[in-house]
């Protein structure tokens, strides 16, 4: 009896006692992801470096004048940082490697780019994120593709900046050091928020949504296919022309939805075909037979296809998705009144390929894809279309 009474008293005391404090999880994204920050000043902004190599890390054994046959020598991300002693006066930097020292980013593929997009989203957009922004190094041949992919999937307001170079680090006029420094300063700037992915190249700030490579060898290699630059670097600090904004009609894809389709572990296969006189529609059928789930055609003029319409219609009937852009570097591919396939609008064909991959990976059918590409332009020009009309 006494033991029962004492047990009752103990329960009563426990029930009236102050609740045990819940232990808070103080882990940050940096700790959770195993990032090691360079720089001793912990009050400085943290900028994540997503390292995929590229010309910016490549060197040549053929001397200081070679800027075409390089690649025999290479730098790590940490070595690129160590070349500029001013970087760590302004930021803390952590390197996340996505290609090895001897495997430059010209070999990157869709699976690698998607994994990097997931990592960047986790690092920047998770509730425990302590990271201000990110910079990714990249080979210039496909830098714009990764820019558009990240811009379509990572949208929490934090800046992501693409950097690279046109000359190897062994060249007498290496542009990579300046581009990298500018990119880091841009990613660390509070003014860079809510502008989407940007490219820091040749002292210019170029929107990642519109960027494309316009020159094959010169240092001023990149430009925008629509709108213009966002700003410029003066004394290696970003100066913007306008307040933050995003492209009208830009479609934000859900990373979780894209990743949930087991049939596409990376991204579905989408090919680009170039139209000219006597365009052979069998090329569309051949792409589909080779496993393509979609095809982007660089059409003539305002998104025209000179021939091959019958083969395209047959491919559409059997499930292929088709987007037609323009092979011209500037200007739109305008909607048709009664579309069978999507027209790319102002989105360049290289970016249209990424956009179509994401649409298919999101489970969209052809009519939904048409709306994604054309919806905003159709509304603007008063040419609204509904399926079946």
C-alpha positions as CSV (number, residue, x, y, z in Angstrom):
1,X,0.0,0.0,0.0
2,X,2.8,2.4,0.9
3,X,4.6,1.6,-2.3
4,X,1.5,2.3,-4.3
5,X,1.0,5.7,-2.6
6,X,4.7,6.7,-3.2
7,X,4.3,5.7,-6.9
8,X,1.2,7.9,-7.2
9,X,3.0,10.9,-5.6
10,X,5.9,10.4,-8.0
11,X,3.6,10.4,-11.0
12,X,1.8,13.5,-9.7
13,X,5.2,15.4,-9.1
14,X,6.3,14.5,-12.6
15,X,3.1,15.6,-14.2
16,X,3.3,19.0,-12.5
17,X,7.0,19.5,-13.2
18,X,8.2,21.9,-15.9
19,X,8.3,20.1,-19.3
20,X,11.8,18.8,-20.3
21,X,13.2,21.2,-22.8
22,X,13.2,20.0,-26.4
23,X,16.7,19.7,-27.8
24,X,17.0,21.9,-30.8
25,X,18.8,20.7,-33.9
26,X,21.5,23.3,-34.5
27,X,23.0,21.6,-37.5
28,X,23.4,24.0,-40.5
29,X,23.4,23.0,-44.1
30,X,27.2,23.5,-44.2
31,X,27.6,20.9,-41.4
32,X,25.1,18.5,-42.8
33,X,26.7,18.6,-46.2
34,X,30.2,18.3,-44.9
35,X,31.4,21.6,-46.3
36,X,34.8,23.0,-45.3
37,X,35.0,26.8,-45.4
38,X,38.2,28.6,-46.4
39,X,38.9,31.9,-44.8
40,X,39.2,32.9,-41.1
41,X,36.6,35.5,-40.8
42,X,33.3,33.8,-40.0
43,X,31.3,37.0,-40.3
44,X,31.8,37.1,-44.0
45,X,29.2,35.8,-46.4
46,X,29.5,32.1,-47.4
47,X,29.7,31.4,-51.1
48,X,29.5,27.7,-52.3
49,X,31.8,26.8,-55.2
50,X,30.4,24.1,-57.4
51,X,33.5,23.0,-59.3
52,X,33.0,21.2,-62.6
53,X,36.3,22.2,-64.2
54,X,36.3,23.7,-67.7
55,X,38.9,25.9,-69.4
56,X,39.1,28.0,-66.2
57,X,41.0,25.0,-64.7
58,X,42.8,23.9,-67.8
59,X,46.4,24.6,-68.8
60,X,48.6,24.0,-71.9
61,X,52.0,22.4,-72.3
62,X,52.4,24.4,-75.6
63,X,53.2,27.7,-74.1
64,X,51.7,31.0,-73.2
65,X,50.2,31.8,-76.6
66,X,48.1,28.6,-76.9
67,X,44.4,29.0,-76.4
68,X,43.1,26.2,-78.5
69,X,45.1,23.0,-77.7
70,X,45.1,23.1,-73.9
71,X,43.9,20.6,-71.4
72,X,47.1,18.7,-70.5
73,X,47.4,20.6,-67.2
74,X,44.7,21.3,-64.6
75,X,43.9,23.2,-61.4
76,X,41.6,22.2,-58.6
77,X,38.9,24.5,-57.2
78,X,41.1,25.2,-54.2
79,X,44.0,26.1,-56.4
80,X,41.9,28.5,-58.4
81,X,40.9,30.2,-55.1
82,X,44.5,30.3,-53.9
83,X,45.5,32.3,-57.1
84,X,43.6,35.3,-55.8
85,X,44.5,36.4,-52.3
86,X,41.7,39.0,-52.3
87,X,38.9,36.4,-52.4
88,X,39.0,35.5,-48.7
89,X,39.1,39.1,-47.7
90,X,35.5,39.4,-48.8
91,X,34.0,35.9,-48.5
92,X,34.2,32.4,-47.0
93,X,34.4,29.8,-49.7
94,X,33.8,26.0,-49.8
95,X,34.4,23.8,-52.8
96,X,32.1,21.0,-53.8
97,X,33.6,18.9,-56.6
98,X,31.5,17.6,-59.4
99,X,34.2,16.6,-61.8
100,X,37.7,15.3,-61.0
101,X,40.8,17.3,-61.6
102,X,41.5,15.4,-64.8
103,X,37.9,15.3,-66.1
104,X,36.8,18.7,-67.2
105,X,33.2,19.8,-67.5
106,X,33.0,19.4,-71.3
107,X,32.2,15.8,-70.4
108,X,29.3,16.7,-68.1
109,X,26.0,15.0,-68.8
110,X,22.4,15.5,-67.8
111,X,22.6,13.1,-64.9
112,X,25.5,15.1,-63.4
113,X,23.8,18.4,-64.0
114,X,20.6,17.2,-62.3
115,X,22.5,15.9,-59.3
116,X,24.2,19.3,-59.0
117,X,20.9,21.0,-59.2
118,X,19.5,18.9,-56.4
119,X,22.6,19.6,-54.3
120,X,22.4,23.4,-55.0
121,X,18.7,23.4,-54.1
122,X,19.4,21.6,-50.8
123,X,22.4,23.8,-49.9
124,X,20.7,27.1,-50.7
125,X,17.0,26.6,-50.2
126,X,16.7,24.3,-47.2
127,X,15.5,25.8,-43.9
128,X,18.9,25.2,-42.3
129,X,20.8,26.9,-45.1
130,X,23.6,29.3,-43.9
131,X,24.9,29.9,-47.4
132,X,24.5,33.3,-49.1
133,X,24.9,32.1,-52.7
134,X,26.8,29.9,-55.1
135,X,29.2,30.0,-58.0
136,X,29.7,27.2,-60.4
137,X,32.7,26.8,-62.7
138,X,32.0,25.3,-66.1
139,X,33.3,24.7,-69.6
140,X,31.9,27.4,-71.8
141,X,30.7,24.9,-74.4
142,X,27.7,23.9,-72.3
143,X,27.7,26.6,-69.6
144,X,24.4,28.0,-70.8
145,X,22.7,24.7,-70.6
146,X,23.5,24.2,-66.9
147,X,22.6,27.9,-66.3
148,X,19.1,27.4,-67.8
149,X,18.6,24.1,-65.9
150,X,19.5,25.6,-62.5
151,X,17.5,28.7,-63.2
152,X,14.4,26.5,-63.9
153,X,14.8,24.4,-60.8
154,X,16.5,26.4,-58.0
155,X,14.3,29.4,-57.2
156,X,14.6,30.5,-53.6
157,X,16.0,34.0,-54.3
158,X,19.6,33.2,-53.6
159,X,22.1,34.0,-56.4
160,X,23.8,31.3,-58.4
161,X,26.5,32.6,-60.7
162,X,28.2,30.8,-63.7
163,X,31.8,31.5,-64.3
164,X,34.4,30.2,-66.7
165,X,37.1,31.4,-69.1
166,X,38.0,31.4,-72.8
167,X,41.7,31.1,-72.2
168,X,43.7,28.5,-70.1
169,X,45.5,29.6,-67.0
170,X,48.8,29.2,-68.7
171,X,47.9,31.9,-71.3
172,X,49.6,35.3,-71.0
173,X,46.2,36.9,-70.7
174,X,44.2,34.4,-68.6
175,X,40.6,35.7,-68.1
176,X,39.5,33.1,-65.6
177,X,40.9,34.8,-62.4
178,X,39.0,38.0,-63.1
179,X,35.8,36.1,-64.0
180,X,36.0,33.9,-60.9
181,X,36.6,36.9,-58.6
182,X,33.7,38.8,-60.2
183,X,31.4,35.8,-59.9
184,X,32.2,35.4,-56.2
185,X,31.6,39.1,-55.5
186,X,28.3,38.8,-57.4
187,X,27.1,35.7,-55.5
188,X,28.0,37.5,-52.2
189,X,26.2,40.7,-53.0
190,X,22.8,41.4,-51.3
191,X,21.8,43.2,-54.6
192,X,22.1,39.9,-56.5
193,X,19.1,38.3,-54.8
194,X,15.9,37.5,-56.7
195,X,17.5,37.9,-60.1
196,X,17.8,34.2,-61.0
197,X,20.9,32.5,-62.3
198,X,23.5,34.9,-63.7
199,X,26.7,34.6,-65.7
200,X,29.8,36.7,-64.8
201,X,31.9,36.9,-67.8
202,X,34.3,39.6,-69.2
203,X,33.1,42.2,-66.7
204,X,29.4,41.7,-67.7
205,X,26.5,40.4,-65.8
206,X,24.3,38.3,-68.1
207,X,21.0,36.7,-67.3
208,X,21.3,32.9,-67.1
209,X,17.8,32.4,-68.6
210,X,18.7,34.2,-71.9
211,X,22.5,33.6,-72.1
212,X,24.1,31.8,-75.0
213,X,27.6,31.5,-76.4
214,X,27.9,33.8,-79.4
215,X,31.7,33.6,-80.1
216,X,33.8,30.4,-80.1
217,X,37.1,31.8,-79.0
218,X,37.1,35.4,-77.9
219,X,37.0,36.4,-74.2
220,X,33.7,38.3,-74.7
221,X,32.0,35.1,-75.7
222,X,28.5,35.3,-74.2
223,X,25.5,37.4,-74.7
224,X,21.7,37.4,-74.2
225,X,19.3,36.2,-77.0
226,X,16.6,38.5,-75.5
227,X,16.6,41.5,-73.3
228,X,20.2,42.5,-72.4
229,X,22.8,42.5,-69.7
230,X,21.8,42.9,-66.1
231,X,24.8,45.0,-65.2
232,X,28.5,45.4,-65.2
233,X,31.5,45.0,-63.0
234,X,33.4,48.2,-61.9
235,X,36.5,47.6,-59.8
236,X,35.3,43.9,-59.8
237,X,32.1,44.8,-57.9
238,X,28.7,44.3,-59.4
239,X,26.7,47.4,-60.6
240,X,23.1,46.6,-61.7
241,X,21.2,48.6,-64.3
242,X,17.7,47.8,-62.8
243,X,16.0,46.5,-59.8
244,X,15.6,42.7,-59.4
245,X,13.2,41.0,-61.9
246,X,12.5,37.8,-63.6
247,X,11.5,37.0,-67.3
248,X,7.8,37.2,-67.9
249,X,6.5,33.8,-68.7
250,X,9.4,32.0,-67.1
251,X,8.2,28.6,-65.9
252,X,9.4,27.3,-62.6
253,X,9.7,23.5,-62.6
254,X,9.2,21.5,-59.4
255,X,12.5,19.7,-58.7
256,X,10.6,17.1,-56.6
257,X,8.2,16.4,-59.4
258,X,11.0,16.1,-62.0
259,X,12.9,13.8,-59.8
260,X,9.9,11.6,-58.9
261,X,9.6,10.0,-62.4
262,X,11.4,6.7,-62.1
263,X,11.4,6.3,-65.9
264,X,13.8,9.3,-66.2
265,X,16.6,8.8,-63.6
266,X,18.3,11.9,-65.1
267,X,16.4,13.6,-67.9
268,X,14.6,12.2,-70.9
269,X,16.4,12.1,-74.2
270,X,15.7,15.2,-76.3
271,X,17.5,15.8,-79.6
272,X,18.0,19.1,-81.6
273,X,17.6,19.1,-85.4
274,X,18.6,21.9,-87.6
275,X,16.2,22.9,-90.4
276,X,17.2,24.1,-93.9
277,X,15.8,23.8,-97.4
278,X,14.5,20.3,-98.1
279,X,14.5,19.4,-94.4
280,X,14.1,15.6,-94.1
281,X,11.2,14.8,-91.8
282,X,12.6,11.2,-91.4
283,X,15.2,12.7,-89.1
284,X,12.4,13.2,-86.6
285,X,11.3,9.6,-86.9
286,X,15.0,8.5,-86.6
287,X,15.5,10.4,-83.4
288,X,12.4,8.8,-81.9
289,X,13.5,5.4,-83.0
290,X,16.8,6.1,-81.3
291,X,15.1,6.7,-78.0
292,X,14.2,10.4,-78.0
293,X,11.1,11.4,-76.1
294,X,11.2,14.8,-77.6
295,X,12.7,16.8,-80.5
296,X,13.6,20.5,-80.8
297,X,13.8,21.8,-84.3
298,X,15.8,24.9,-85.1
299,X,13.3,26.2,-87.6
300,X,13.8,28.8,-90.4
301,X,12.8,32.4,-89.9
302,X,9.9,32.7,-87.4
303,X,9.9,29.0,-86.6
304,X,9.2,27.5,-90.0
305,X,9.7,23.9,-91.1
306,X,10.3,23.8,-94.9
307,X,9.2,20.2,-95.3
308,X,8.7,16.9,-93.4
309,X,5.3,17.9,-91.8
310,X,3.8,14.4,-92.5
311,X,6.6,12.6,-90.7
312,X,6.4,15.0,-87.8
313,X,2.6,14.5,-87.5
314,X,3.1,10.7,-87.4
315,X,5.8,11.1,-84.7
316,X,3.4,13.2,-82.6
317,X,0.7,10.6,-83.0
318,X,3.1,8.0,-81.5
319,X,3.9,10.1,-78.5
320,X,6.9,12.2,-79.5
321,X,6.9,15.8,-78.2
322,X,8.1,18.5,-80.6
323,X,9.1,22.1,-80.0
324,X,10.1,24.4,-82.9
325,X,12.4,27.4,-82.3
326,X,14.3,29.5,-84.7
327,X,17.8,29.0,-86.0
328,X,18.2,32.8,-85.9
329,X,20.1,34.0,-82.8
330,X,17.5,36.7,-82.0
331,X,13.7,37.0,-82.3
332,X,10.8,34.7,-81.5
333,X,9.3,31.6,-82.9
334,X,5.7,32.6,-82.9
335,X,2.7,30.5,-82.0
336,X,0.5,28.9,-84.7
337,X,-3.3,29.5,-84.6
338,X,-4.0,25.8,-84.3
339,X,-0.8,24.2,-83.0
340,X,0.2,20.5,-83.4
341,X,3.4,21.2,-81.5
342,X,4.9,23.9,-79.4
343,X,6.7,27.0,-80.7
344,X,9.6,28.1,-78.5
345,X,8.9,31.8,-78.4
346,X,12.0,33.8,-77.4
347,X,13.6,30.8,-75.8
348,X,16.7,29.8,-77.8
349,X,16.7,26.2,-79.2
350,X,19.5,25.1,-76.8
351,X,17.5,26.3,-73.8
352,X,14.3,24.9,-75.3
353,X,15.8,21.4,-75.2
354,X,16.3,21.7,-71.4
355,X,12.8,23.1,-71.0
356,X,11.3,20.3,-73.0
357,X,13.2,17.7,-71.0
358,X,11.9,19.2,-67.8
359,X,8.3,19.3,-69.1
360,X,8.4,15.7,-70.1
361,X,10.1,14.7,-66.9
362,X,7.3,16.5,-65.0
363,X,4.7,14.3,-66.7
364,X,3.4,16.9,-69.1
365,X,1.7,15.9,-72.4
366,X,2.0,17.8,-75.7
367,X,-0.8,20.2,-74.9
368,X,0.6,21.0,-71.5
369,X,4.0,21.6,-73.1
370,X,2.4,23.9,-75.6
371,X,0.9,26.0,-72.8
372,X,4.3,26.1,-70.9
373,X,6.1,27.4,-74.0
374,X,3.4,29.6,-75.6
375,X,0.9,30.6,-72.8
376,X,2.3,34.0,-72.0
377,X,2.9,35.1,-75.7
378,X,-0.5,33.9,-76.8
379,X,-2.1,36.0,-74.0
380,X,0.0,39.0,-75.0
381,X,-0.9,38.9,-78.7
382,X,-4.6,38.0,-78.1
383,X,-4.2,34.5,-79.7
384,X,-5.6,32.3,-76.9
385,X,-5.9,28.6,-77.7
386,X,-7.5,25.8,-75.9
387,X,-7.0,22.1,-76.8
388,X,-9.6,20.8,-79.2
389,X,-10.6,24.3,-80.5
